[in-house]
């Protein structure tokens, strides 16, 4: 067997096994990459023509995306890209932050002097910025850097998927809707980093869970406001939203 044969075999094994899987994976990527926007219609006929296949595998792919929470079906409109409601957002963030707390503790013994310096630099930048969109980006990078040394690759992938499931389908981050959250979040991040540096596992878990609870408290408040029809007022108090999507939600 030639040296390239194993690589070719691996590539073949990664290809979608059915037309449904191919459409599902392609549309899912387009949604998560932001190429398909929340509220955008997904017409069976157009998608089938695009991929030169029948409508049946397209319909099955859309149902799979519906199961993922990325697509929903409406009467007389068919399938559209989901704009996640805040109640659903809270559920996803509650799950993600719980997994993240475990990953942060697992990662702590594996941090290097270089990764600690990177975390310090991110905290320093957070202290300087008051721009909610820039802070969202720094927040995502900080959380990812905290868990990066974790040896459990599957856990990190699941956490990343949950991040994506929210911020790819929301037009604003928590920091854009509640800008005063920035100062508190920065202090919480600094306490988490200090616990990592000091190697205090119990303290680290305590700080991460406290950060989680405060994050959820703010999202739950937004969910209640949305239910009361007041979320527009909250959003109107923030700076104008740029056309580029925020890089993260807390």
Protein Blocks (a to p, Z undefined) as FASTA:
>chain_A
ZZklmmmmmmmmmpcfbfklmmmmmmmmmmmnopacghiacdfklmmmmnopafklmmmm
mmmmmmnopaccdehklpadddddfklmmmmmmmmmmmmmmmmmmmmmmpcfklmmmmmm
mmmmmmmpccfklmmmmmmmmmmmmmmmpmblklmmmmmmmmmmmmmmccbdfklmmmml
mmmmmmmmmmmmmmmmnopaklmmmmmmmmmmmmmmmmmmmmmmmmnopmmmmmmmpccd
dfbdcfbdZZ
